[in-house]
Amino acid sequence: MLAHKLDRALPGRHRGRLARMMGRTSQRYISPEIGSRAALLRELETRALRYVAIGGTPATSAIEGGDQLALLIDDDDVNAARRLVTPWPAGEPIEVYSPSGLPGFSFGDMPLMPPKFAGRLLANARLVDGIRTAAPADQLFANMFRQVYLRGMQSGIPAQESDYPPNGPLVAALLAEAGKLGIELPVPVTLESLDAFLALHDWRPPLDMLERIGCWNPWVADKLRREGEWLGSEPPGLTVFYLRQRAIDEGKTEAVLATLQQNGFRLLPVPALTAPQLQEITAEVRGGNWGRGPFPLSGGGPGLVVLGHDPTPIPPDAATLKQFPLLDNFRIQLAKQAVRDIVHAGLPRARRYNALHSTDNAVQAWRAVRSHYPEQEQALRVATTGPSAALSASGS
């Protein structure tokens, strides 16, 4: 309780910093000032906050046992909700997430699910017995998403048909719930079959999110490895950078490009992308998540795509890999930090933002090339391979 009182006495940015320092980053508790679950739900309604319950009584279709309430709260309403919950164990435990995974409302270091999936849950929420719950079909898909991608083998669902049986209680519950809704699940129910089923119904996360999940879900990592989509399937060197629109609007483009070159990247010529293409990239890359993250402002969506080739990539050390497990070239982080320093120079703290996003490794970069510049892939591979690439880099 003392830690909670101290937390309430601090300014907002210091509260978050203290919670992170103490490892209080994900689990939340209903604030003692609010008291009960019922009071929390009344406050959410009274304040007209946009939320949906996705777990725990009385949320619908809770596949697993357990009564812990789980809420998804719209990004725009997160600040208003912060006073209703606390990172300190001073009340009833609760899970709280935001669509973009804002600090304190994320699943580890990422959103609970892609923002467009969270948007569906919020858009289709309905008021039942005083609580906004997910529509039954949405809840079923959200539950399957959690079991397959967030829990994997820990769910008890067999990985593939050769592992069958077991046909445990969770599989039975999924089949029963789907049957009530007239939804036919693939039989046998396995992680492989559910992954294909979720992809068919647009509930499979994008590959960049699957990679992050694969860092702690070995079933996902193994699947990506078999598909040639895992770290190491391409030699390091190529990076795709996404300059965000706010930096362009503030006239930072030339400074950013120069900084990338000064940090060892040879910029490769590619055709300019059209506005519709950039809109597609906005929805595709980062799972459509271009929120502000830990910064006061959002950098906006991608306004310019830049391809950089580093002929002499630097292997990340163990400490860096612990923080960025998908990184294959330490120079990427050096360049991004240099860009951040350039962009933030002279800006007050309240106006800072993330100006540059990038792929973490060459597998992601070539995947982006196949998506954004499919007709240029072969020429780009020639330009980034062998002695000619190194010679060109030394002369640039």
C-alpha positions as CSV (number, residue, x, y, z in Angstrom):
1,M,0.0,0.0,0.0
2,L,2.9,2.4,0.7
3,A,4.3,1.8,-2.8
4,H,0.8,2.6,-4.2
5,K,0.6,5.9,-2.2
6,L,4.1,6.9,-3.4
7,D,3.1,6.0,-7.0
8,R,0.0,8.3,-6.7
9,A,2.1,11.2,-5.4
10,L,4.5,11.2,-8.4
11,P,4.1,12.9,-11.8
12,G,2.9,10.6,-14.5
13,R,6.3,10.0,-16.3
14,H,8.0,9.3,-13.0
15,R,5.3,6.8,-12.0
16,G,5.9,4.8,-15.1
17,R,9.7,4.9,-14.7
18,L,9.4,3.7,-11.0
19,A,7.1,0.9,-12.1
20,R,9.5,-0.2,-14.8
21,M,12.5,0.0,-12.4
22,M,10.7,-2.3,-10.0
23,G,9.6,-4.7,-12.7
24,R,5.9,-3.7,-12.4
25,T,5.2,-3.5,-16.1
26,S,2.3,-5.8,-17.0
27,Q,0.2,-6.9,-14.1
28,R,-2.3,-4.4,-12.8
29,Y,-4.6,-4.1,-9.8
30,I,-7.8,-2.3,-9.2
31,S,-6.9,0.9,-7.3
32,P,-7.9,1.0,-3.6
33,E,-9.6,4.3,-4.3
34,I,-12.0,2.5,-6.6
35,G,-12.3,-0.7,-4.5
36,S,-14.3,-3.4,-6.3
37,R,-14.7,-4.8,-9.7
38,A,-18.3,-3.5,-9.9
39,A,-17.1,0.0,-9.0
40,L,-14.4,-0.1,-11.6
41,L,-17.0,-1.1,-14.3
42,R,-19.3,1.7,-13.1
43,E,-16.4,4.2,-13.4
44,L,-15.6,3.0,-16.9
45,E,-19.2,3.6,-18.0
46,T,-19.6,6.9,-16.1
47,R,-16.5,8.3,-17.7
48,A,-17.7,6.9,-21.1
49,L,-14.4,5.2,-21.7
50,R,-14.2,2.8,-24.7
51,Y,-13.3,-0.6,-23.4
52,V,-14.2,-4.3,-23.8
53,A,-13.9,-7.2,-21.3
54,I,-12.0,-10.1,-22.9
55,G,-11.5,-12.4,-19.9
56,G,-12.9,-13.3,-16.5
57,T,-16.5,-13.2,-15.2
58,P,-18.8,-11.9,-16.5
59,A,-16.9,-11.7,-19.9
60,T,-18.5,-14.0,-22.5
61,S,-17.1,-17.3,-23.7
62,A,-14.2,-17.6,-21.2
63,I,-12.6,-20.8,-22.5
64,E,-10.2,-21.2,-19.5
65,G,-11.1,-21.3,-15.9
66,G,-10.2,-18.4,-13.6
67,D,-11.9,-15.2,-12.7
68,Q,-9.3,-12.5,-13.3
69,L,-10.8,-9.7,-15.3
70,A,-9.1,-8.7,-18.5
71,L,-9.9,-5.4,-20.2
72,L,-8.9,-3.9,-23.5
73,I,-9.1,-0.1,-23.3
74,D,-8.9,2.2,-26.3
75,D,-5.6,4.1,-26.7
76,D,-7.3,7.5,-26.5
77,D,-8.9,6.5,-23.1
78,V,-5.8,5.0,-21.5
79,N,-4.7,8.1,-19.6
80,A,-8.2,8.5,-18.1
81,A,-8.0,4.9,-17.0
82,R,-4.6,5.1,-15.3
83,R,-6.0,6.3,-12.1
84,L,-8.4,3.4,-11.9
85,V,-5.7,0.8,-11.7
86,T,-2.2,0.5,-10.1
87,P,0.9,-1.5,-10.8
88,W,1.2,-2.2,-7.1
89,P,-0.5,-5.2,-5.4
90,A,-3.0,-3.0,-3.5
91,G,-6.3,-4.4,-4.8
92,E,-7.9,-7.1,-6.9
93,P,-5.6,-8.3,-9.8
94,I,-6.6,-7.4,-13.3
95,E,-5.2,-7.5,-16.8
96,V,-5.4,-4.2,-18.8
97,Y,-4.3,-3.7,-22.4
98,S,-4.4,-1.0,-25.0
99,P,-4.6,-1.8,-28.8
100,S,-1.1,-0.4,-29.5
101,G,0.4,-1.7,-26.3
102,L,1.1,1.6,-24.6
103,P,3.5,1.5,-21.6
104,G,1.8,-0.3,-18.7
105,F,-0.9,-1.7,-21.0
106,S,1.1,-4.1,-23.1
107,F,1.7,-7.8,-23.2
108,G,5.4,-7.8,-22.2
109,D,7.0,-5.6,-24.8
110,M,4.3,-5.7,-27.5
111,P,0.5,-5.3,-27.9
112,L,-1.6,-8.2,-26.8
113,M,-2.7,-8.6,-30.4
114,P,-2.5,-6.6,-33.6
115,P,-4.3,-3.3,-33.3
116,K,-6.8,-4.2,-36.1
117,F,-7.9,-7.3,-34.1
118,A,-8.3,-5.2,-30.9
119,G,-10.3,-2.7,-33.0
120,R,-12.7,-5.4,-34.0
121,L,-13.3,-6.4,-30.3
122,L,-13.9,-2.7,-29.3
123,A,-16.1,-2.0,-32.3
124,N,-18.4,-5.0,-31.7
125,A,-18.5,-4.8,-27.9
126,R,-21.9,-4.9,-26.3
127,L,-23.3,-4.1,-22.9
128,V,-24.3,-7.2,-21.0
129,D,-25.2,-7.1,-17.3
130,G,-23.4,-3.8,-16.8
131,I,-20.2,-4.7,-18.6
132,R,-19.1,-4.3,-22.2
133,T,-18.1,-7.7,-23.4
134,A,-16.8,-9.0,-26.7
135,A,-19.3,-10.4,-29.2
136,P,-19.3,-14.2,-28.9
137,A,-17.6,-14.9,-32.2
138,D,-15.0,-12.3,-31.5
139,Q,-14.3,-13.7,-28.1
140,L,-13.9,-17.2,-29.5
141,F,-11.3,-16.0,-32.1
142,A,-9.5,-14.0,-29.4
143,N,-9.4,-17.1,-27.2
144,M,-8.0,-19.2,-30.0
145,F,-5.5,-16.4,-30.8
146,R,-4.3,-16.5,-27.2
147,Q,-4.0,-20.3,-27.1
148,V,-2.1,-20.7,-30.4
149,Y,0.2,-17.7,-30.4
150,L,0.6,-16.5,-26.8
151,R,0.6,-19.9,-25.1
152,G,1.5,-22.4,-27.8
153,M,2.5,-25.8,-26.4
154,Q,1.6,-24.5,-22.9
155,S,-2.0,-24.5,-23.9
156,G,-2.1,-28.3,-24.0
157,I,-3.3,-28.3,-27.6
158,P,-1.2,-30.8,-29.7
159,A,1.2,-29.2,-32.2
160,Q,0.1,-31.4,-35.2
161,E,-1.9,-34.4,-36.1
162,S,0.9,-36.8,-35.3
163,D,0.8,-35.7,-31.7
164,Y,-2.9,-36.7,-31.4
165,P,-4.3,-37.5,-28.9
166,P,-4.5,-35.9,-26.4
167,N,-7.9,-34.3,-26.8
168,G,-7.9,-32.3,-23.6
169,P,-10.5,-30.2,-21.9
170,L,-9.4,-27.0,-23.7
171,V,-9.9,-28.6,-27.1
172,A,-13.3,-29.9,-26.0
173,A,-14.3,-26.4,-24.7
174,L,-13.2,-24.8,-28.0
175,L,-15.2,-27.3,-30.0
176,A,-18.3,-26.8,-27.8
177,E,-18.1,-23.0,-28.0
178,A,-17.6,-23.0,-31.7
179,G,-20.6,-25.4,-32.1
180,K,-22.9,-23.0,-30.2
181,L,-22.0,-20.3,-32.7
182,G,-22.3,-22.5,-35.8
183,I,-18.5,-22.3,-36.5
184,E,-16.9,-25.5,-37.7
185,L,-13.4,-25.9,-36.4
186,P,-10.8,-28.1,-38.2
187,V,-10.6,-31.6,-36.8
188,P,-8.4,-32.7,-35.3
189,V,-7.8,-29.5,-33.4
190,T,-4.1,-28.8,-33.3
191,L,-1.9,-25.7,-33.2
192,E,-1.1,-26.2,-36.9
193,S,-4.8,-26.6,-37.9
194,L,-5.9,-23.6,-35.7
195,D,-3.1,-21.5,-37.2
196,A,-4.4,-22.2,-40.7
197,F,-8.0,-21.6,-39.5
198,L,-7.1,-18.3,-37.9
199,A,-5.3,-17.2,-41.1
200,L,-8.3,-18.1,-43.2
201,H,-10.5,-15.8,-41.0
202,D,-7.9,-13.0,-40.8
203,W,-7.0,-13.7,-37.2
204,R,-3.3,-14.7,-37.8
205,P,-0.8,-12.0,-36.7
206,P,1.6,-10.6,-39.3
207,L,5.0,-12.2,-39.7
208,D,6.8,-9.4,-37.8
209,M,4.6,-10.0,-34.8
210,L,5.0,-13.7,-35.1
211,E,8.8,-13.2,-35.0
212,R,8.5,-11.4,-31.7
213,I,6.2,-14.1,-30.4
214,G,8.7,-16.7,-31.5
215,C,11.3,-15.3,-29.1
216,W,9.4,-17.0,-26.3
217,N,7.0,-19.4,-28.1
218,P,9.2,-22.3,-29.4
219,W,6.3,-23.7,-31.5
220,V,6.0,-20.4,-33.4
221,A,9.8,-20.1,-33.8
222,D,10.1,-23.7,-35.2
223,K,7.2,-23.0,-37.6
224,L,8.9,-19.8,-38.9
225,R,12.3,-21.6,-39.1
226,R,10.7,-24.4,-41.3
227,E,9.2,-21.7,-43.5
228,G,12.5,-19.9,-43.9
229,E,11.2,-16.9,-42.1
230,W,13.4,-17.0,-39.0
231,L,16.5,-15.2,-38.0
232,G,19.5,-16.5,-39.9
233,S,17.7,-17.5,-43.1
234,E,19.3,-14.5,-44.9
235,P,22.9,-13.1,-44.3
236,P,22.9,-9.8,-42.5
237,G,23.4,-6.5,-44.3
238,L,20.2,-5.3,-45.8
239,T,17.9,-3.1,-43.7
240,V,14.6,-1.4,-44.6
241,F,14.1,2.0,-42.8
242,Y,10.7,3.7,-42.5
243,L,10.9,7.4,-42.0
244,R,7.7,8.5,-40.3
245,Q,5.6,11.3,-41.6
246,R,6.1,13.8,-38.7
247,A,9.8,13.8,-39.4
248,I,9.2,14.6,-43.0
249,D,6.7,17.3,-42.2
250,E,9.3,18.9,-39.9
251,G,11.9,19.0,-42.6
252,K,14.2,16.3,-41.1
253,T,14.4,14.0,-44.2
254,E,17.9,15.1,-45.5
255,A,19.4,15.0,-42.0
256,V,18.1,11.5,-41.4
257,L,19.4,10.2,-44.8
258,A,22.8,11.7,-44.1
259,T,22.9,10.2,-40.7
260,L,22.2,6.7,-42.0
261,Q,25.0,7.1,-44.5
262,Q,27.4,8.4,-41.9
263,N,26.6,5.3,-39.8
264,G,27.7,2.8,-42.5
265,F,24.6,2.3,-44.7
266,R,24.8,2.7,-48.4
267,L,21.4,3.9,-49.6
268,L,20.0,1.8,-52.5
269,P,18.0,3.5,-55.3
270,V,14.4,2.3,-55.5
271,P,11.3,3.7,-57.2
272,A,9.2,6.2,-55.2
273,L,6.1,4.7,-53.6
274,T,2.7,6.1,-54.3
275,A,0.3,7.2,-51.6
276,P,-1.9,4.1,-51.9
277,Q,1.3,1.9,-51.6
278,L,2.3,3.8,-48.4
279,Q,-1.2,3.2,-47.0
280,E,-0.8,-0.5,-47.6
281,I,2.6,-0.5,-45.9
282,T,1.0,1.4,-42.9
283,A,-1.5,-1.4,-42.5
284,E,1.0,-4.2,-43.1
285,V,4.2,-3.2,-41.2
286,R,4.3,-3.4,-37.4
287,G,0.9,-5.0,-37.5
288,G,-0.5,-1.6,-38.3
289,N,0.7,-0.2,-35.0
290,W,2.2,3.3,-35.5
291,G,1.2,4.7,-32.1
292,R,3.4,6.9,-30.0
293,G,4.9,4.0,-27.9
294,P,7.1,5.4,-25.1
295,F,7.2,8.9,-26.6
296,P,4.9,11.8,-25.9
297,L,3.9,12.1,-29.6
298,S,3.4,9.6,-32.4
299,G,5.7,9.9,-35.4
300,G,2.8,9.1,-37.7
301,G,2.8,6.4,-40.3
302,P,5.6,5.7,-42.8
303,G,6.1,8.6,-45.3
304,L,9.3,7.4,-46.9
305,V,10.8,3.9,-47.3
306,V,14.7,3.8,-47.5
307,L,16.8,0.7,-48.3
308,G,20.2,0.6,-46.7
309,H,23.0,-1.9,-47.2
310,D,25.8,-2.4,-44.7
311,P,28.6,-4.4,-46.3
312,T,30.3,-4.9,-42.9
313,P,27.6,-5.7,-40.4
314,I,28.5,-5.8,-36.7
315,P,27.3,-8.9,-34.8
316,P,25.2,-7.8,-31.8
317,D,26.7,-8.7,-28.4
318,A,24.9,-10.8,-25.7
319,A,23.6,-7.7,-23.9
320,T,22.1,-6.2,-27.0
321,L,20.5,-9.5,-28.1
322,K,18.9,-9.8,-24.6
323,Q,17.1,-6.5,-25.4
324,F,16.7,-7.0,-29.1
325,P,16.7,-10.8,-29.7
326,L,15.9,-10.5,-33.5
327,L,18.7,-8.1,-34.3
328,D,21.4,-9.4,-36.7
329,N,23.4,-6.1,-37.1
330,F,24.4,-3.9,-34.2
331,R,24.9,-1.0,-36.6
332,I,21.1,-0.8,-37.1
333,Q,20.7,0.3,-33.4
334,L,23.6,2.7,-33.7
335,A,22.1,4.4,-36.7
336,K,18.6,4.6,-35.2
337,Q,20.0,6.2,-32.0
338,A,21.9,8.7,-34.1
339,V,18.8,9.6,-36.0
340,R,16.9,9.9,-32.8
341,D,19.5,12.3,-31.4
342,I,19.4,14.4,-34.6
343,V,15.6,14.6,-34.6
344,H,15.3,15.4,-30.9
345,A,18.0,18.0,-30.9
346,G,16.3,21.3,-29.7
347,L,12.9,19.7,-29.2
348,P,11.3,20.0,-25.8
349,R,10.5,16.6,-24.2
350,A,6.8,17.0,-24.8
351,R,7.3,17.2,-28.6
352,R,9.6,14.1,-29.0
353,Y,8.6,11.2,-31.1
354,N,10.0,8.1,-32.8
355,A,11.0,9.3,-36.3
356,L,12.4,6.1,-37.7
357,H,11.3,2.4,-37.7
358,S,13.4,-0.3,-39.3
359,T,13.5,-4.0,-39.9
360,D,15.6,-5.9,-37.3
361,N,17.3,-8.3,-39.6
362,A,17.9,-9.3,-43.2
363,V,15.0,-11.9,-43.2
364,Q,12.6,-9.1,-42.4
365,A,14.3,-6.7,-44.9
366,W,14.0,-9.1,-47.8
367,R,10.4,-9.9,-46.9
368,A,9.7,-6.2,-47.0
369,V,11.5,-6.0,-50.4
370,R,9.2,-8.8,-51.8
371,S,6.2,-6.8,-50.5
372,H,7.2,-3.3,-51.4
373,Y,9.5,-3.7,-54.5
374,P,8.9,-7.2,-55.9
375,E,10.2,-6.3,-59.4
376,Q,13.5,-4.9,-58.0
377,E,14.3,-7.9,-55.7
378,Q,16.7,-9.6,-58.1
379,A,18.6,-6.4,-58.9
380,L,18.8,-5.5,-55.3
381,R,20.3,-9.0,-54.5
382,V,23.0,-8.4,-57.1
383,A,23.7,-4.9,-55.7
384,T,24.1,-6.3,-52.1
385,T,26.2,-9.4,-52.9
386,G,29.8,-10.0,-53.5
387,P,32.8,-7.7,-54.1
388,S,30.9,-5.2,-56.2
389,A,28.7,-4.3,-53.2
390,A,31.7,-3.8,-51.0
391,L,33.5,-1.7,-53.7
392,S,30.5,0.4,-54.3
393,A,30.1,1.0,-50.5
394,S,33.8,2.1,-50.2
395,G,33.4,4.5,-53.0
396,S,30.1,6.0,-51.9
